[in-house]
Each structure stands twice: as structure tokens, then as C-alpha cells.
Amino acid sequence: MDGLREFQRNVRALRSKELNNAVRAANKASAEVLLPQAVHESPDGKRDAKSSKKYRPGKLDKSIKIQASAKSAVIKAGSASRVPYAAAIHFGYRKRNIRPNRFLFRAMARKSDVVAATYERRIAGVVRDHLESSP
């Protein structure tokens, strides 16, 4: 997207709380398009005799969350206390013979066009509503 860094710099320079919230909402809306695909792509585990006591099938799906700011939006899976194995599943863990399952990357690859279109549409709306209407 042409001029994105310049747009972000100008939004920060204006120091408008309302504008920052609108940009954050646009970032979050574009990331929310990706959330169902990420949950679909995440592996459905099965508990067996060798499973850790902390492992609970389905917790990885529930741990996929969006964090948005005025600068960006991030989709994350897992947490250190509740789903500590999320990184090992996503990136692999060679010592434990866990092969990488890059479900978040696959989800983004499949939905990148929709995410980009949503982002462009929402940011254009923010520019139209907050910047062009100003005197």
C-alpha cells in the first residue's frame, strides 16, 4: 500500500484520540477477517497416553486472539500459562520431533487478498470521515 508509513506518521502527528481509535478499529476489522480461517487451519489435537497434563484439545483454537493498535494488528495464538505449546506446534520443536504446522501463516496466505481489501476500504473510510471533512 503506497504511503502507509507516511499515513501512520501523520496520524501520530495529529494526536487526535478519535482518529487513533478509528484507525485502530480499521486495523482490528481487517484482522477479524482472518480469525475464522486461523481457527479453521489450527490443528485439532487428540489426547493420548503420552500427552502432557497441560495439553487440552481445543484450547489452541480458543487462544487465537487479535491485538490491534493505531499502527498495526496482530493475530496471536497461545499464552505462556494456558497454552504453552502453541509456539512448538506452530514453529516445530526438533528435539521433541514436532514438525512445524504454520497454521497462522497458511491462514494469512489464503485470506491476504480479503484482508488487504478490507483494510484499504476501512482506511479510506477513516480518511474520508476524519481527514477530508476537517477544515
Disulfide bonds with the S-S distance in Angstrom:
none
